[in-house]
Amino acid sequence: MHPRRLMLLATALIGLTCAANAQLSGYGVAVDEPFEAAGHESGPIAALEEEINRLNRAAAFDKVALQKEVDDLRIELRSRDRVKFRKISYRSTDGLVIPAYLFEPLAPGQYPAIIDVHGGQHGSVSSRSLQRTLGWVQAGYVILAPDYRGSSGYSESYYDKADYGGKEIDDILAAVEYLESLPSVIEGHIGIIGGSHGGYNALMAVIRYPERFKVAVDLFGPTDLVYRLTATPEQNANTSTGDVAYFASMVGKTIDEAPELYEQRSPRYLADQIKVPLLILHGEKDQVVNVQESLWLVEALEKSGNTQFEFEVLEGANHGFPAALWQPGYDRAKVFLDRYLGER
């Protein structure tokens, strides 16, 4: 893509942000905050309030979509002459179109593949981790990074399709099937890695589809939805006040009504179904996902008799940062993946 395109995108982004502020600030509404009127209004006033909130939300989604397009261009430009890169899409098991980022080595041939799952249920693939991705591709891997349902940077309807531990895992299965269709990928040589919610998705993927993966790496992923939804924010930093209702909208029932449904989406309670070699890494001082969640998983794996996993707590490290303390973890992850995906 021509560099002029980047300038145009940046200009459009600035213009959109200013326009949204100008349109909404006259009503005393911040772009990133919902409009709240004093008292209970009805009729024309209520209709105007609803329209303000709709414009506010639409402006926010448009802004993020433009930011995403700019970052996609950044990925494209930084990948040039280093790896083969293209943004692709594939259909999930229910037909939903899933956007994804495909990186392949420049040299023709067949390579093992890794599905790299981004963190944050509403996060997205970004250029922040690009250097690691490029390094691994240059070392001989095909990497596919999906923006599974619920990811940011696309439409509001795509964002609202989020399904924690549900259909988003089907999106990962479909990513495997896409990779298996590529001539550049060695048959049966696919691994998976993810951090935070991506780590959770990596665990759930190998639990539900163990025969499709040779190896998995979980970086500081949550493992117990029951704990998340019954702990207080003081007990668990990954707990929010609206979580119970939000998760019920995805699962179908609240945690009080059907805790077993939440156990079915919790790796801690499904550890006996993990059949592939697994590396678990967690920061000692993680303030988002407590290291206890990985310790519970390790305990469950040991109880099930699993001898194919490795576990390390990185001293002094937080939730994926600082980089200097996490680099040894990524180095270990690469060695672990090489051990199993390097077998021909």
C-alpha positions as CSV (number, residue, x, y, z in Angstrom):
1,M,0.0,0.0,0.0
2,H,1.3,3.5,-0.9
3,P,2.6,5.7,2.0
4,R,0.1,8.3,0.8
5,R,-2.7,6.0,2.0
6,L,-1.3,6.2,5.6
7,M,-1.4,10.0,5.5
8,L,-5.0,9.9,4.2
9,L,-6.0,7.5,7.0
10,A,-4.4,9.6,9.7
11,T,-6.2,12.7,8.3
12,A,-9.5,10.9,8.3
13,L,-9.0,9.7,11.8
14,I,-8.3,13.2,13.1
15,G,-11.3,14.6,11.2
16,L,-13.6,11.9,12.5
17,T,-12.5,12.5,16.1
18,C,-13.0,16.2,15.8
19,A,-16.4,15.8,14.1
20,A,-17.6,13.5,16.8
21,N,-16.6,15.8,19.5
22,A,-18.1,18.8,17.8
23,Q,-21.3,17.0,17.2
24,L,-21.7,15.7,20.7
25,S,-20.0,18.2,22.9
26,G,-22.7,20.7,22.5
27,Y,-24.9,18.4,24.6
28,G,-22.1,18.0,27.2
29,V,-21.4,14.5,26.1
30,A,-17.8,13.1,26.1
31,V,-17.2,10.9,23.0
32,D,-16.4,7.8,25.1
33,E,-19.1,8.2,27.7
34,P,-22.9,7.4,27.4
35,F,-25.3,10.3,27.6
36,E,-27.2,10.4,30.9
37,A,-30.1,12.9,31.4
38,A,-31.3,14.1,34.8
39,G,-34.6,12.4,35.7
40,H,-36.8,10.3,33.5
41,E,-37.6,11.9,30.2
42,S,-40.1,10.7,27.6
43,G,-41.3,11.7,24.2
44,P,-39.1,13.9,21.9
45,I,-36.5,14.4,24.6
46,A,-36.1,10.7,25.2
47,A,-35.8,10.2,21.5
48,L,-33.1,12.8,21.2
49,E,-31.2,11.2,24.1
50,E,-31.4,7.8,22.3
51,E,-30.1,9.4,19.1
52,I,-27.2,11.0,20.9
53,N,-26.2,7.7,22.4
54,R,-26.4,6.0,19.1
55,L,-24.2,8.7,17.4
56,N,-21.8,8.5,20.3
57,R,-21.4,4.7,20.0
58,A,-21.2,4.8,16.2
59,A,-18.5,7.4,16.4
60,A,-16.5,5.3,18.8
61,F,-16.7,2.2,16.5
62,D,-15.8,4.3,13.5
63,K,-12.8,5.7,15.3
64,V,-11.5,2.3,16.4
65,A,-12.1,0.9,12.9
66,L,-9.9,3.7,11.4
67,Q,-7.2,3.1,14.1
68,K,-7.3,-0.6,13.1
69,E,-6.8,0.2,9.4
70,V,-3.8,2.4,10.3
71,D,-2.3,-0.3,12.4
72,D,-3.0,-2.9,9.6
73,L,-1.0,-0.7,7.3
74,R,1.8,-0.5,9.8
75,I,1.9,-4.3,9.9
76,E,2.0,-4.5,6.2
77,L,4.8,-2.0,5.8
78,R,7.0,-3.5,8.6
79,S,6.5,-7.0,7.2
80,R,7.6,-6.0,3.7
81,D,10.7,-7.9,2.4
82,R,10.9,-9.8,5.7
83,V,8.0,-12.2,5.4
84,K,5.0,-12.8,3.2
85,F,2.1,-11.1,4.8
86,R,-1.6,-10.8,3.9
87,K,-4.8,-10.1,5.7
88,I,-7.2,-12.9,4.9
89,S,-10.6,-14.1,6.0
90,Y,-12.1,-17.5,6.5
91,R,-15.5,-18.8,7.6
92,S,-16.1,-20.2,11.1
93,T,-18.1,-23.3,11.7
94,D,-21.4,-21.3,11.7
95,G,-20.5,-19.4,8.6
96,L,-19.4,-16.1,10.3
97,V,-16.5,-14.5,8.4
98,I,-13.4,-14.2,10.6
99,P,-10.6,-11.7,9.6
100,A,-7.1,-12.9,10.3
101,Y,-3.4,-12.1,9.7
102,L,-1.3,-14.6,7.8
103,F,2.5,-14.6,7.9
104,E,4.6,-17.0,5.9
105,P,8.4,-17.3,5.3
106,L,9.7,-15.8,2.1
107,A,11.4,-19.0,0.9
108,P,9.0,-21.5,-0.8
109,G,8.5,-24.8,1.0
110,Q,6.5,-26.4,3.8
111,Y,6.6,-25.3,7.4
112,P,5.0,-26.0,10.8
113,A,2.3,-23.5,11.7
114,I,1.2,-21.6,14.9
115,I,-2.1,-20.0,15.7
116,D,-1.3,-16.9,17.7
117,V,-4.4,-15.9,19.7
118,H,-4.6,-12.3,20.8
119,G,-5.5,-11.3,24.4
120,G,-8.6,-9.4,25.5
121,Q,-12.0,-10.8,24.5
122,H,-12.6,-7.5,22.8
123,G,-8.9,-7.0,21.9
124,S,-7.4,-7.5,18.4
125,V,-4.3,-8.4,16.6
126,S,-1.9,-5.4,16.6
127,S,1.6,-4.4,15.6
128,R,2.7,-4.4,19.3
129,S,3.8,-8.1,19.0
130,L,4.9,-7.9,15.4
131,Q,8.6,-8.1,16.1
132,R,8.2,-11.5,17.8
133,T,5.9,-12.7,15.0
134,L,8.4,-11.7,12.3
135,G,11.3,-13.4,14.1
136,W,9.4,-16.7,14.5
137,V,8.3,-16.6,10.9
138,Q,11.9,-16.0,9.7
139,A,12.9,-18.9,11.9
140,G,10.6,-21.2,9.9
141,Y,7.0,-21.0,11.0
142,V,3.7,-20.0,9.3
143,I,1.7,-17.9,11.7
144,L,-2.0,-17.2,11.6
145,A,-3.4,-14.6,14.0
146,P,-7.2,-14.5,14.0
147,D,-9.4,-11.6,15.1
148,Y,-12.0,-14.0,16.4
149,R,-15.6,-12.9,17.0
150,G,-15.9,-10.1,19.5
151,S,-12.6,-8.5,18.4
152,S,-12.4,-4.7,18.1
153,G,-11.8,-2.8,14.9
154,Y,-14.8,-4.1,13.0
155,S,-18.5,-3.6,13.1
156,E,-20.6,-3.2,16.2
157,S,-22.5,-6.4,15.3
158,Y,-19.2,-8.3,15.1
159,Y,-18.1,-6.9,18.5
160,D,-21.4,-8.0,20.0
161,K,-21.0,-11.6,18.8
162,A,-18.4,-12.2,21.6
163,D,-18.9,-15.7,23.1
164,Y,-16.5,-16.3,25.9
165,G,-15.3,-20.0,25.7
166,G,-18.1,-20.7,23.3
167,K,-18.2,-20.0,19.5
168,E,-15.0,-18.1,19.7
169,I,-13.3,-21.5,20.2
170,D,-15.0,-22.7,17.0
171,D,-13.3,-19.7,15.3
172,I,-10.0,-21.3,16.3
173,L,-11.0,-24.7,14.9
174,A,-11.8,-23.0,11.6
175,A,-8.4,-21.3,11.7
176,V,-6.8,-24.8,11.9
177,E,-8.8,-25.9,8.9
178,Y,-7.7,-22.8,7.0
179,L,-4.1,-23.5,7.8
180,E,-4.5,-27.2,6.7
181,S,-5.6,-26.0,3.3
182,L,-2.4,-24.1,2.7
183,P,0.4,-25.7,0.6
184,S,3.0,-24.0,2.8
185,V,1.9,-25.8,6.0
186,I,3.1,-29.3,6.9
187,E,0.2,-31.6,7.6
188,G,-0.4,-32.3,11.2
189,H,2.1,-29.7,12.4
190,I,0.0,-27.0,14.0
191,G,0.5,-25.5,17.5
192,I,-1.2,-22.7,19.4
193,I,-0.1,-19.9,21.7
194,G,-2.0,-17.1,23.4
195,G,-1.6,-14.6,26.2
196,S,-4.3,-13.6,28.8
197,H,-7.7,-14.3,27.1
198,G,-5.7,-15.7,24.2
199,G,-4.1,-18.1,26.7
200,Y,-7.5,-19.1,27.9
201,N,-8.6,-19.7,24.2
202,A,-5.5,-21.8,23.6
203,L,-6.4,-24.0,26.5
204,M,-10.0,-24.3,25.5
205,A,-9.1,-25.1,21.9
206,V,-6.8,-28.1,22.9
207,I,-9.5,-29.2,25.3
208,R,-12.2,-29.3,22.7
209,Y,-10.1,-30.3,19.7
210,P,-7.0,-32.1,21.0
211,E,-6.5,-34.1,17.8
212,R,-6.0,-30.9,15.8
213,F,-2.9,-29.6,17.7
214,K,0.6,-30.9,18.4
215,V,1.5,-28.5,21.2
216,A,0.1,-25.5,23.1
217,V,1.5,-22.6,25.1
218,D,-0.7,-20.7,27.7
219,L,0.7,-17.4,28.8
220,F,-1.0,-16.0,32.0
221,G,-4.5,-17.2,30.9
222,P,-7.5,-17.3,33.3
223,T,-8.7,-20.8,34.0
224,D,-11.8,-20.6,36.3
225,L,-14.9,-18.7,35.3
226,V,-16.6,-19.7,38.5
227,Y,-14.0,-18.0,40.5
228,R,-14.2,-14.9,38.3
229,L,-17.9,-14.6,38.7
230,T,-18.1,-15.3,42.4
231,A,-15.0,-13.4,43.7
232,T,-15.2,-9.8,44.6
233,P,-13.1,-7.2,42.7
234,E,-10.9,-7.0,45.8
235,Q,-10.2,-10.8,45.6
236,N,-9.8,-10.9,41.8
237,A,-8.7,-7.9,39.7
238,N,-10.2,-9.6,36.6
239,T,-13.7,-9.3,38.1
240,S,-16.1,-6.5,37.1
241,T,-19.5,-5.6,38.6
242,G,-21.4,-6.3,35.4
243,D,-19.8,-9.7,34.7
244,V,-22.6,-11.9,36.0
245,A,-25.2,-10.4,33.6
246,Y,-22.8,-10.2,30.7
247,F,-21.7,-13.8,31.0
248,A,-25.3,-14.9,31.4
249,S,-26.1,-13.3,28.0
250,M,-23.5,-15.6,26.4
251,V,-23.9,-18.8,28.4
252,G,-27.7,-18.6,28.7
253,K,-28.0,-18.8,32.5
254,T,-26.4,-17.0,35.4
255,I,-23.7,-18.5,37.5
256,D,-26.2,-19.1,40.4
257,E,-28.6,-20.8,38.1
258,A,-26.2,-23.2,36.4
259,P,-22.6,-23.2,37.7
260,E,-21.9,-26.4,35.8
261,L,-22.2,-24.5,32.5
262,Y,-19.4,-22.2,33.7
263,E,-17.3,-25.1,34.7
264,Q,-17.7,-26.4,31.2
265,R,-15.9,-23.2,30.0
266,S,-13.2,-23.4,32.6
267,P,-9.9,-25.2,31.9
268,R,-9.4,-25.8,35.6
269,Y,-12.3,-28.2,35.6
270,L,-11.4,-29.8,32.2
271,A,-7.7,-30.5,32.7
272,D,-8.1,-34.2,32.3
273,Q,-9.1,-33.5,28.6
274,I,-5.8,-31.8,27.8
275,K,-3.8,-34.4,25.8
276,V,-1.2,-32.3,24.0
277,P,2.2,-31.1,25.4
278,L,1.5,-27.8,27.2
279,L,3.7,-25.0,28.5
280,I,2.2,-22.7,31.1
281,L,3.9,-19.4,31.9
282,H,2.7,-16.8,34.4
283,G,4.1,-13.7,36.0
284,E,4.7,-13.8,39.7
285,K,3.2,-10.4,40.2
286,D,0.4,-10.5,37.7
287,Q,-2.2,-8.0,38.8
288,V,-4.8,-8.9,36.1
289,V,-5.0,-12.7,36.2
290,N,-3.8,-13.9,39.5
291,V,-1.1,-16.6,39.3
292,Q,-3.3,-18.7,41.4
293,E,-5.4,-19.5,38.3
294,S,-2.4,-21.2,36.7
295,L,-1.6,-23.0,40.0
296,W,-5.1,-24.4,40.1
297,L,-4.7,-25.7,36.5
298,V,-1.3,-27.3,37.4
299,E,-2.9,-29.0,40.4
300,A,-5.7,-30.3,38.2
301,L,-3.2,-31.5,35.6
302,E,-1.1,-33.3,38.2
303,K,-4.3,-34.9,39.7
304,S,-5.2,-36.2,36.2
305,G,-1.8,-37.8,35.8
306,N,-0.7,-35.5,33.0
307,T,3.1,-35.7,32.5
308,Q,3.3,-33.7,29.3
309,F,3.1,-30.2,30.7
310,E,5.7,-27.7,32.0
311,F,5.1,-24.7,34.3
312,E,7.1,-21.7,35.2
313,V,6.4,-18.6,37.3
314,L,8.4,-15.7,36.1
315,E,9.9,-13.9,39.1
316,G,8.9,-10.2,39.4
317,A,6.9,-10.3,36.1
318,N,3.4,-8.8,35.7
319,H,0.7,-9.4,33.1
320,G,2.9,-9.8,30.1
321,F,5.3,-7.0,31.1
322,P,7.9,-5.6,31.7
323,A,9.4,-6.9,28.4
324,A,12.8,-7.6,30.0
325,L,11.3,-10.0,32.5
326,W,9.0,-11.7,29.9
327,Q,11.6,-12.2,27.2
328,P,13.0,-15.3,28.8
329,G,9.4,-16.6,28.9
330,Y,9.0,-16.0,25.1
331,D,12.4,-17.6,24.5
332,R,11.3,-20.7,26.5
333,A,8.0,-20.8,24.5
334,K,9.9,-20.8,21.2
335,V,12.1,-23.7,22.4
336,F,9.0,-25.6,23.6
337,L,7.2,-25.1,20.2
338,D,10.4,-26.1,18.3
339,R,10.6,-29.3,20.3
340,Y,7.2,-30.6,19.1
341,L,6.6,-28.8,15.8
342,G,10.2,-29.5,14.6
343,E,9.5,-33.2,14.5
344,R,8.9,-34.4,11.0
